[in-house]
Amino acid sequence: MSKNKKLDFFIGAKIEDSWAEIESPQKTKISNTILEPAKHFLYFKKEKRRGKTVTLVGEFQITKNDANTLVKTLKKKLGCGGKYSDALMEFQGELRDKLKVLLLEEGYRFRQGH
């Protein structure tokens, strides 16, 4: 390349004045129908977050208040942390077997193979 020649390329991000909504791929569709525990078909999912295991169970179709009270009682029985968000309950640790027993006592059902 010779001196005094300009290159036409751009490195960086394009900044616009408008805001864009970013959709998270993990969010589930929350339905408005409320089901009794015997009509639920729950499943388990295991994720790693910051090197630690998190157990997800769902999808619950109950009111948010009922879900929060259920999470609270399950956390006390299991002795772990957790929360309810987007129709899924998250618990810290690998607790699939213990959670299944406790939720079966509450009257919930699980999908085949879970």
Buried (B, 14 or more C-beta within 10 A) or exposed (E): EEEEEEEEEEEEEEEEEEEEEEEEEEEEEEEEEEEEBEEBEBBBEEEEEEEEEBBBBBBBBBEEEEBBEBBEEBBEEBEBEBEBBBBBBBBBBEBBEBBBEBBEEEEBEBEEEE
